Amino acid sequence: MATTRQKAAAKRNIKKAVSVSASRRRTGMAPKRGKHPLSSHAEREIPATKFAFPKERKEPLTDARHVRNAIARFNQVEGVSEAERSAAWRRIKTAAKKYGIEVSINKPKARTR
């Protein structure tokens, strides 16, 4: 249960955030976004062709940051066939080339349990 002090602090924080957001809108500045550049709504708007695994809509390849993440997490994706995995690796390599990311020649091995 939140204390009275905590509730008052939360109200002040919300009031300040609303004020800052309104100020940014008035001056024509873009609203600040969270750490993740794609909101869930924005991710739903991305066409399936922009994902490493389009059928599952896993690993978006929309910018360099997401491509690096797709490379790092490639072997963690479960529930896909070897053909889908090979096609995804081709898409990742193509996106990496587009964004100037160096990729090793071999694709990572799938995680075995």
For each residue, the residues with C-beta under 8 A, 3 or more apart:
1:
2: 6 7 10
3: 6 7
4: 7 8
5: 8 9
6: 2 3 9 10
7: 2 3 4 10 11
8: 4 5 11 12
9: 5 6 12 13
10: 2 6 7 13 14
11: 7 8 14 15
12: 8 9 15 16
13: 9 10 16 17
14: 10 11 17 18
15: 11 12 18 19
16: 12 13 19 20
17: 13 14 20 21
18: 14 15 21 22
19: 15 16 22 23
20: 16 17 23 24
21: 17 18 24 25 31 32
22: 18 19 25 26
23: 19 20 26 27
24: 20 21 27 29 30 31 32
25: 21 22 28 29 31
26: 22 23
27: 23 24
28: 25
29: 24 25
30: 24
31: 21 24 25
32: 21 24
33: 36 37 39
34: 39
35:
36: 33 39
37: 33 63 65
38: 42 43 46 60 62 66
39: 33 34 36 42 43
40: 43 44
41: 44 45
42: 38 39 45 46
43: 38 39 40 46 57 60
44: 40 41
45: 41 42
46: 38 42 43 50 51 60 62
47: 50
48: 51 54 55 57
49: 54
50: 46 47 60 61 62
51: 46 48 54 56 57 58 59 60 61 91
52: 58 59 60 61 70 74 88 89 91 92 95
53: 56 57 58 59 77 80 84 88
54: 48 49 51 57
55: 48 84
56: 51 53 77 79 80
57: 43 48 51 53 54
58: 51 52 53 77
59: 51 52 53 66 69 70 73 74 77 88 92
60: 38 43 46 50 51 52 66 70
61: 50 51 52 66 67 70 91 92 95
62: 38 46 50 66
63: 37 66 67 99
64: 67 68 99 100 101
65: 37 68 69
66: 38 59 60 61 62 63 69 70
67: 61 63 64 70 71 92 95 96 99 101
68: 64 65 71 72 101
69: 59 65 66 72 73
70: 52 59 60 61 66 67 73 74 92 95
71: 67 68 74 92 96 101 103 108
72: 68 69
73: 59 69 70 76 77
74: 52 59 70 71 77 88 89 92 107 108
75: 108 109 110 111
76: 73 111
77: 53 56 58 59 73 74 80 85 88
78: 111
79: 56
80: 53 56 77 84 85 88
81: 84 85
82: 85 86 110
83: 86 87
84: 53 55 80 81 87 88
85: 77 80 81 82 88 89 107 110
86: 82 83 89 90 107
87: 83 84 90 91
88: 52 53 59 74 77 80 84 85 91 92
89: 52 74 85 86 92 93 107
90: 86 87 93 94
91: 51 52 61 87 88 94 95
92: 52 59 61 67 70 71 74 88 89 95 96 103
93: 89 90 96 97 103
94: 90 91 97 98
95: 52 61 67 70 91 92 98 99
96: 67 71 92 93 99 101 102 103
97: 93 94 100 101
98: 94 95
99: 63 64 67 95 96
100: 64 97
101: 64 67 68 71 96 97
102: 96
103: 71 92 93 96
104:
105:
106:
107: 74 85 86 89
108: 71 74 75
109: 75 112
110: 75 82 85
111: 75 76 78
112: 109
113:
